């Protein structure tokens, strides 16, 4: 699952619908890509705590991937630090386009 933008109270119904769908799919690992999350308010943090609780009940691994430093700090305060991970491939790196054959 990839999340983008501001995770605030307005998105609560969508976040919970996503969690329900993810639960129904029953994957072994729930991976949430947070690289494009710019803000997360208290209801958003509660969503991740609910996700952690549900994952534990189902013996499913939860991986919170590429959270920004400010969000990582909040997650450490609420006990979610063990679920934080960084991808091995930088998502925001721009590779130069291949040079045309024959030089410039």
Helices and strands as residue ranges (DSSP letters): E 2-7, G 9-11, H 12-25, E 29-40, H 42-57, E 61-65, H 69-77, G 81-83, E 84-85
